[in-house]
């Protein structure tokens, strides 16, 4: 009976995680117009799934950390009711935030749920040292590191791009179209060679400079940039799947009759379904409400997010992809002067409420299951 409840609770948590997190990596694609919602969601779903499966080989350290070892007494974390309380409390918190469009951290929710259940079950006997070193510090530092890194990267790219621009207020652009043909009726066909019929356009120098710099040594830099943007978004989703899947899978490790490979597949599937069916509200917040996003800004934010999360996963540091991603977007918004401070304040408040909300939900489940040492 308890095994079945734990199975359902972990599936619920994985579904909530996918609904809240799956779109975060591809939010810049949607926000900048590089892809529409369906295209971005499909790409994010596939790359997240790939990251989840890869967790079998690349994120074994997180499996140990998120089994609760060191945070709670061993005799408590080796009980199924404790894992049920943690999964249920975290899942309720994440799905509630998703309902209102707040991008919160599943890592944060799991941490709060573990703390709430442990405090109630042990009458306040909670080990603070591993809580601070292994969890709180990475969660607090990661958004600031992401903010500074993304801001500096985008600032550097902007300086390089501005250096290539023309200095006149207006410029006359002369371009040869790829092809131009006028075809009349069956009796006459007129073809005009594109090389001798150029097109003329008068525009601002920023626009002309962008068009001029889009071709370097025969390569179309705009297409290359969009390709890199897609790749970086996929890398963020891959990194998120890699970082989050073992945290959730760890809750099923103690359940009898479950193989690690099947646990990973189960969690990955539930995360995929959550993203497909319930990602829209968080997608709007991440893509359009934090800051306006251009192609170059989205690429910068995704590169920073992917590198930080993959690096943290390799070191076994449970950073939040949400914190890193939002921090990157906000850092770029600060540099561009288009950050929405009110939305960021609301998101930061939701982050502060995640811990106590998850702790209360988990403690309530602990009380219902009568978990005591």
matplotlib code that plots the C-alpha trace (Angstrom):
import matplotlib.pyplot as plt

x = [0.0, 2.7, 4.8, 1.8, 1.3, 4.9, 4.8, 1.9, 3.5, 6.7, 4.8, 2.8, 6.0, 7.7, 4.6, 4.5, 8.2, 7.8, 4.9, 6.8, 10.3, 10.3, 9.7, 12.3, 15.2, 13.3, 11.6, 14.1, 13.2, 9.5, 10.2, 12.5, 10.2, 12.8, 10.2, 6.5, 5.1, 4.6, 8.0, 9.7, 7.8, 8.6, 12.3, 12.3, 10.5, 12.8, 16.0, 14.7, 13.9, 17.5, 18.9, 16.7, 17.9, 21.5, 21.2, 21.7, 25.4, 26.3, 24.5, 25.0, 26.1, 22.7, 21.0, 22.7, 22.2, 18.5, 17.8, 17.9, 21.1, 22.9, 19.9, 17.6, 18.4, 19.1, 16.3, 13.8, 14.9, 14.8, 11.1, 8.5, 6.2, 9.0, 9.5, 5.8, 5.6, 8.6, 7.3, 3.7, 4.7, 7.1, 4.6, 1.8, 4.0, 5.3, 1.8, 0.4, 3.1, 2.5, -1.2, -0.4, 2.5, 5.4, 8.6, 9.8, 12.5, 11.7, 15.0, 13.8, 10.5, 12.2, 14.5, 11.6, 9.6, 12.5, 13.0, 9.3, 8.8, 12.1, 11.2, 7.8, 8.9, 12.0, 10.5, 13.0, 16.1, 17.3, 21.0, 21.7, 25.3, 24.6, 21.5, 23.6, 26.6, 25.1, 21.8, 21.2, 24.5, 24.3, 20.6, 21.4, 24.6, 23.5, 21.1, 23.7, 26.4, 24.0, 23.0, 26.6, 27.7, 24.9, 25.1, 28.8, 28.5, 25.7, 27.6, 30.7, 28.7, 27.0, 30.3, 31.6, 28.5, 28.4, 32.0, 31.0, 28.2, 28.2, 28.4, 26.0, 22.4, 21.0, 22.4, 21.5, 21.5, 22.0, 21.3, 21.0, 18.0, 18.6, 16.2, 13.7, 11.5, 8.5, 6.4, 3.6, 1.2, 2.0, 3.2, 5.9, 8.3, 10.5, 13.3, 15.4, 18.8, 19.1, 22.7, 21.6, 18.4, 19.6, 17.2, 17.6, 16.5, 17.0, 17.1, 18.8, 22.5, 21.8, 19.7, 22.1, 25.0, 23.2, 22.5, 26.0, 27.5, 25.2, 27.5, 31.1, 33.3, 30.2, 28.5, 25.1, 25.7, 21.9, 21.2, 24.2, 23.1, 19.6, 21.1, 23.3, 20.2, 18.3, 21.4, 21.8, 18.2, 18.4, 21.5, 19.6, 16.8, 19.2, 21.1, 17.8, 16.7, 20.2, 20.0, 16.4, 15.7, 18.0, 16.6, 13.1, 14.2, 16.1, 12.7, 11.9, 15.3, 14.2, 10.9, 11.1, 10.7, 12.0, 15.1, 17.1, 16.8, 13.0, 12.8, 14.6, 12.4, 9.3, 10.4, 11.4, 8.0, 6.0, 8.2, 7.6, 3.8, 3.7, 5.5, 3.3, 0.0, 0.6, 3.5, 1.7, 1.4, 5.0, 6.0, 4.4, 6.1, 9.6, 9.2, 7.5, 7.2, 10.7, 12.2, 11.9, 14.3, 16.2, 17.9, 21.4, 20.1, 18.4, 21.5, 23.6, 21.2, 21.0, 24.8, 25.3, 22.4, 23.5, 27.2, 26.4, 23.8, 25.9, 29.0, 27.0, 25.5, 29.0, 30.1, 27.0, 25.8, 22.0, 21.5, 18.2, 17.8, 15.0, 17.2, 20.0, 17.6, 15.7, 18.9, 20.4, 17.4, 17.2, 20.9, 20.4, 17.4, 19.4, 22.1, 19.5, 17.4, 14.2, 14.0, 10.5, 11.3, 7.8, 7.7, 11.1, 9.9, 6.9, 9.1, 11.6, 8.7, 7.5, 11.0, 10.9, 7.5, 8.5, 10.4, 7.8, 4.9, 6.6, 7.5, 3.9, 2.5, 5.1, 4.5, 0.7, 1.3, 3.7, 1.0, -1.6, 0.7, 1.7, 5.4, 7.5, 10.9]
y = [0.0, 2.5, 1.6, 2.4, 5.7, 6.6, 5.6, 7.9, 10.8, 10.6, 10.6, 13.6, 15.4, 14.6, 15.8, 19.1, 19.5, 19.1, 21.5, 24.2, 23.6, 22.1, 25.3, 27.4, 26.4, 27.3, 30.5, 32.7, 31.0, 31.8, 35.3, 36.4, 35.0, 32.5, 29.8, 29.7, 28.1, 24.6, 24.5, 25.6, 23.2, 20.3, 21.1, 21.6, 18.3, 16.2, 17.7, 17.5, 13.8, 13.2, 14.9, 12.8, 9.5, 10.7, 11.2, 7.4, 7.9, 11.5, 12.5, 9.7, 12.1, 13.9, 10.5, 10.2, 13.8, 13.8, 10.6, 12.9, 11.3, 13.7, 16.0, 13.7, 10.7, 7.5, 5.6, 8.2, 8.5, 4.7, 4.8, 4.9, 7.4, 10.0, 9.8, 10.0, 13.2, 14.7, 13.9, 15.0, 18.2, 19.3, 18.2, 20.2, 23.3, 23.1, 22.5, 25.4, 27.7, 26.4, 27.2, 30.9, 31.0, 31.4, 29.7, 28.2, 25.7, 22.0, 21.7, 24.4, 22.6, 19.3, 21.0, 22.6, 19.3, 17.4, 20.0, 20.2, 16.4, 16.0, 18.7, 17.2, 13.6, 14.2, 17.0, 19.6, 17.3, 18.7, 18.7, 22.3, 21.8, 19.7, 21.8, 24.9, 23.6, 21.2, 22.9, 26.5, 28.0, 26.7, 27.8, 31.3, 31.9, 30.4, 33.2, 35.9, 34.1, 33.7, 37.4, 38.6, 36.1, 36.7, 40.5, 40.5, 38.1, 40.1, 43.4, 42.1, 40.8, 44.2, 46.1, 43.8, 44.2, 48.0, 48.2, 46.7, 49.2, 52.1, 55.7, 57.4, 58.2, 56.8, 54.4, 53.3, 49.5, 48.0, 44.2, 41.7, 39.4, 35.7, 35.4, 37.4, 36.2, 37.6, 35.0, 36.0, 33.9, 30.8, 32.7, 34.8, 34.3, 37.1, 36.3, 39.1, 38.2, 39.0, 40.3, 43.3, 44.2, 45.2, 46.3, 49.6, 50.4, 53.4, 52.6, 53.4, 52.6, 50.0, 48.0, 48.3, 47.4, 44.3, 43.3, 44.0, 42.0, 39.0, 37.7, 37.0, 34.9, 33.7, 32.5, 33.9, 34.9, 35.4, 31.8, 30.7, 32.7, 31.2, 27.7, 28.4, 29.8, 26.5, 24.5, 26.6, 26.3, 22.5, 22.5, 24.2, 21.7, 18.9, 20.2, 20.7, 17.1, 15.9, 17.9, 17.4, 13.8, 12.2, 14.5, 13.1, 9.5, 9.4, 9.3, 5.9, 4.3, 2.8, 1.4, -2.4, -3.8, -0.8, -0.9, 2.3, 2.2, 2.0, 4.7, 7.1, 6.2, 6.7, 10.1, 11.2, 10.2, 12.0, 15.1, 15.0, 14.8, 17.7, 19.9, 19.0, 19.6, 22.3, 24.6, 27.5, 29.9, 29.6, 29.9, 33.3, 34.5, 33.4, 34.4, 37.8, 39.2, 39.2, 41.3, 41.6, 39.2, 39.5, 36.8, 37.7, 38.2, 34.8, 33.1, 34.8, 33.8, 30.2, 29.7, 30.9, 28.8, 25.6, 26.0, 26.7, 23.9, 21.2, 22.3, 22.1, 18.7, 17.3, 18.5, 17.2, 20.7, 20.8, 24.2, 25.3, 25.6, 28.1, 30.4, 30.2, 30.8, 33.7, 35.2, 35.1, 36.7, 39.4, 40.2, 40.8, 42.8, 45.0, 45.6, 46.4, 48.5, 46.6, 44.4, 44.2, 44.7, 44.1, 40.7, 39.8, 40.9, 38.7, 35.7, 36.4, 36.4, 33.1, 31.7, 32.9, 31.2, 27.9, 26.6, 27.3, 26.2, 22.9, 22.4, 23.0, 20.6, 17.9, 18.4, 18.0, 14.7, 13.6, 14.3, 12.3, 9.3, 9.6, 9.5, 9.4, 8.2]
z = [0.0, 1.0, -2.1, -4.3, -2.6, -3.0, -6.6, -7.2, -5.2, -7.1, -10.5, -9.3, -8.3, -11.7, -13.6, -11.6, -12.2, -16.0, -16.0, -14.2, -15.6, -19.1, -21.0, -19.1, -21.3, -24.6, -23.2, -25.1, -28.4, -27.9, -26.4, -29.2, -32.0, -33.1, -32.7, -31.9, -28.8, -30.3, -31.9, -28.7, -26.5, -28.8, -28.8, -25.0, -24.4, -26.6, -25.1, -21.5, -22.1, -23.4, -20.3, -18.1, -19.6, -19.4, -15.7, -15.4, -16.3, -15.4, -12.1, -9.6, -6.9, -6.9, -6.4, -3.1, -1.9, -2.6, -0.8, 2.2, 3.6, 6.0, 6.3, 8.3, 10.6, 8.7, 10.5, 9.2, 5.5, 5.2, 5.7, 2.9, 4.7, 4.9, 1.1, 0.6, 2.6, 0.8, -2.7, -1.8, -0.2, -2.9, -5.7, -4.1, -3.9, -7.5, -9.0, -7.1, -8.4, -11.9, -11.6, -11.1, -13.6, -11.1, -12.2, -8.9, -8.1, -7.6, -5.7, -3.3, -2.9, -2.2, 0.4, 2.2, 2.2, 3.6, 6.3, 7.2, 7.5, 9.4, 11.9, 12.7, 12.8, 15.0, 17.1, 15.8, 15.3, 12.0, 10.9, 9.7, 8.6, 5.5, 4.9, 4.6, 2.8, 0.3, -0.5, 0.7, -0.5, -4.1, -4.3, -3.0, -5.1, -8.4, -9.5, -8.7, -10.6, -13.5, -13.4, -13.5, -16.1, -18.5, -18.1, -18.8, -21.7, -23.4, -22.7, -24.4, -27.4, -27.6, -27.6, -30.3, -32.4, -32.0, -33.1, -36.5, -37.1, -39.5, -38.3, -40.6, -39.5, -42.7, -45.3, -48.8, -49.0, -52.5, -52.7, -55.4, -54.9, -55.1, -58.0, -59.9, -62.7, -64.5, -66.4, -68.7, -70.6, -72.7, -75.6, -73.8, -70.9, -69.6, -67.2, -65.6, -64.3, -60.6, -61.1, -63.1, -61.2, -57.7, -54.9, -53.1, -49.6, -47.3, -43.6, -40.3, -40.0, -37.2, -39.6, -42.5, -40.2, -39.0, -42.6, -43.6, -40.8, -41.3, -44.1, -43.2, -45.5, -47.2, -44.0, -43.0, -39.4, -38.7, -39.6, -37.6, -34.6, -34.8, -35.0, -32.0, -30.2, -30.8, -29.7, -26.5, -25.6, -26.1, -23.9, -21.1, -21.3, -21.4, -18.4, -16.5, -17.2, -16.1, -12.9, -11.8, -12.7, -10.1, -7.4, -8.0, -8.8, -5.4, -3.6, -5.1, -4.5, -1.2, -2.6, -3.1, -6.5, -8.5, -10.7, -11.1, -14.9, -14.7, -12.1, -14.4, -17.3, -15.1, -13.9, -17.4, -18.8, -16.1, -16.6, -20.3, -19.9, -17.4, -19.8, -22.7, -21.0, -18.4, -19.4, -20.9, -18.0, -16.9, -20.5, -20.8, -17.6, -18.7, -22.3, -22.2, -18.6, -17.2, -20.1, -23.8, -25.5, -28.8, -30.6, -29.2, -25.7, -25.7, -27.0, -24.2, -21.5, -22.6, -22.9, -19.4, -18.0, -19.8, -18.7, -15.1, -14.7, -16.4, -14.4, -11.2, -12.1, -12.7, -9.3, -7.6, -6.6, -6.5, -8.1, -9.4, -13.2, -12.5, -10.4, -13.0, -16.0, -14.4, -13.1, -16.6, -18.2, -15.5, -15.9, -19.6, -18.9, -16.5, -19.1, -21.8, -19.5, -20.2, -17.1, -15.4, -11.8, -10.6, -12.2, -10.7, -7.3, -7.6, -8.7, -5.8, -3.4, -4.7, -4.2, -0.6, 0.0, -1.6, 1.4, 4.1, 1.7, 1.0, 4.6, 5.7, 3.1, 3.9, 7.6, 7.1, 5.2, 7.9, 10.5, 8.5, 8.2, 11.8, 11.1, 14.3, 15.3]

ax = plt.figure().add_subplot(projection="3d")
ax.plot(x, y, z, "-o")
ax.set_aspect("equal")
plt.show()
